[in-house]
Amino acid sequence: METVLLQEQIRCQLRGRIWEVHVIVEDKGICLRGRAPTYYAKQLAQHAVMSASPLPIVANEIEVAQTALVHYHADEI
């Protein structure tokens, strides 16, 4: 599956829980990057990629940040 399609699938499936999502496909597997408000959202992104691609995830570099949490709640209002 193409990198862009994986990124879009994560965005759609997680409905705004992850920001600045980047999926990098390398020789040995996939690297995830972005920002999340919680570790749970980070884990959901990883599982979304695992279900969409046969390649292994070699790194999940999604940052869990308080600023992401503030942004997440502001969007809900």
N, C-alpha and C positions, 0 to 999 in steps of 0.2 A: 504494500500500500504506500502511496506517495506521502511524503512528509506533510504537505499542505493538507491533504485529506485527513491524516491523523490529527493534526492540530485542530481542524474544524470539528472533527468528531468529539474531541475532548471539550471544546467550547460549547457545543450543542448539548452534549450529555450532562455536563456539569452546570449548565445554566448560570454562568457568571461567577462561579466559585473560585476560578483560577484566572489570574491576569497575566498578560505578557507570556502566553504559552509558546514555547519553542520546542519542537521535536527534532532532534539531530540524529540522523541515521548514519552510523559509522560502520566500519567493517565488522566489528564484533557484536554490534547490537545498537540499541536505542539509548539516547541520553535525553532526559526531560529537564527543561528549565522553565522557570516562571515564578509567580508569587501566589501564595495562598493564605487565607486568614486562619486556617487550622490545619493540624496534622491529618485530620480526617479527610479534608478536601485534597490534600496532597496524596493520600492513599487512594482516594477515588480516581484521581487522574492516572495514577499508575495502573490501576485495574482496568480503566477504560482502554489504555494502550495495550495492555496484556490481552484483552479480548479482541482487539482489532488487528493485531499484528503477530505473526509467528516468530518475529525476532525477539531475542531476550532484551530486557532492560538492564543495561550495564551501569547506569547511574541515574538517580532521581535527585536532581539538583534544584527542585522547586523549593523556594525559600518561604518559610512560614514567618510572617511578619505582622506585628501589631498594626502597622500602617495599613496593611491589607485588610485587617479586621475592621478598622474604622471605615475604610472605603466600602467594604461589603455591607455593613449595616446602613451606611448613608444611602446606598443604592436601593435599599428595601423601603425607605420612607417615601 
